[in-house]
């Protein structure tokens, strides 16, 4: 199995941000408001990041929750992947009520492969 197993965002979110950026650029061309240009650039960057960055990744000894810039926000360590379980489309530690990460915005194929990796 791979050392790191990333789960990416659903591509629909990236598409929506890029479309919103295109709309902002059109509004900028019509109105010449620089605010629209700046907003469009920010939305375009976020859209690209949603396509390329993982939402979280399963490492050999921990689950790392990441932000869009790639920084690890939260790290849940474990001795074995068998300590983690999937309930209600979310990842939990066995026997614990705290949800570590939910499927929410994850790509379907990445989530299914992640679930299969946890079961092996």
C-alpha positions in Angstrom: 0.0 0.0 0.0 1.1 3.6 -0.6 2.8 5.5 2.2 0.3 8.5 1.9 -3.2 8.2 0.7 -4.8 11.6 -0.2 -8.5 12.2 -0.4 -9.3 15.2 -2.6 -12.2 17.6 -2.7 -15.1 16.9 -5.0 -14.4 18.5 -8.4 -17.8 20.3 -8.4 -16.5 22.7 -5.8 -13.5 23.7 -7.9 -15.8 24.1 -11.0 -18.1 26.4 -9.1 -15.3 28.6 -7.8 -13.8 28.9 -11.3 -17.2 29.7 -12.8 -17.7 32.3 -10.1 -14.3 33.8 -10.9 -15.2 33.9 -14.6 -18.4 35.8 -13.7 -16.4 38.2 -11.6 -14.0 38.9 -14.5 -17.0 39.6 -16.8 -18.4 42.0 -14.2 -15.0 43.7 -14.0 -14.9 44.1 -17.7 -18.4 45.7 -17.7 -18.0 47.9 -14.6 -14.2 48.4 -14.3 -14.5 47.9 -10.5 -11.1 46.6 -9.3 -12.9 44.9 -6.4 -14.4 42.5 -8.9 -11.0 41.8 -10.4 -9.5 41.0 -7.0 -12.4 38.9 -6.0 -12.2 37.0 -9.3 -8.5 36.3 -8.8 -9.1 35.0 -5.3 -11.9 32.8 -6.4 -9.9 31.5 -9.4 -7.0 30.6 -7.0 -9.3 28.8 -4.6 -10.9 26.9 -7.5 -7.5 25.7 -8.7 -6.5 24.7 -5.1 -9.8 22.8 -4.7 -8.8 20.7 -7.8 -5.2 20.1 -6.7 -5.0 19.9 -2.9 -6.2 17.0 -0.7 -8.8 17.4 1.9 -7.1 14.9 4.2 -4.6 12.1 3.8 -4.2 8.8 5.4 -0.5 8.3 6.4 1.1 5.2 7.7 0.7 6.2 11.4 -1.7 9.2 11.3 -4.7 10.8 9.6 -3.8 14.4 8.6 -6.5 17.0 8.0 -5.3 19.7 5.6 -6.3 23.1 4.5 -6.3 24.4 0.9 -2.7 25.6 1.2 -1.5 22.2 2.2 -0.8 22.9 5.8 -1.8 20.2 8.3 -4.5 21.5 10.6 -5.1 18.4 12.7 -3.2 15.2 13.0 -4.8 12.1 14.5 -2.2 9.5 15.4 -2.8 5.7 15.6 -0.8 2.6 16.1 -2.7 0.6 13.5 -5.3 1.5 10.9 -7.6 -1.1 12.5 -8.1 1.5 15.3 -10.2 3.6 12.8 -13.7 2.7 11.6 -16.2 4.1 9.2 -19.7 4.9 10.5 -22.3 7.0 8.8 -19.9 8.2 6.1 -17.4 9.5 8.7 -14.2 8.2 10.3 -14.1 7.5 14.0 -11.7 5.9 16.4 -13.2 2.5 17.5 -15.5 3.0 20.4 -15.1 6.8 20.5 -17.9 9.3 19.8 -15.6 12.0 18.2 -15.8 12.2 14.5 -12.3 12.6 12.9 -13.4 13.5 9.4 -16.6 13.1 7.3 -17.1 12.3 3.7 -18.8 15.7 3.1 -16.9 17.3 0.3 -14.7 14.4 -0.7 -14.4 12.9 -4.2 -16.5 9.8 -4.4 -13.8 7.6 -5.9 -11.1 8.8 -3.4 -13.5 8.2 -0.5 -14.3 4.6 -1.7 -10.6 3.8 -2.2 -9.9 5.3 1.3 -12.6 3.1 2.9 -11.1 0.1 1.1 -7.7 1.0 2.3 -8.9 1.1 5.9 -10.5 -2.3 5.6 -7.3 -3.9 4.4 
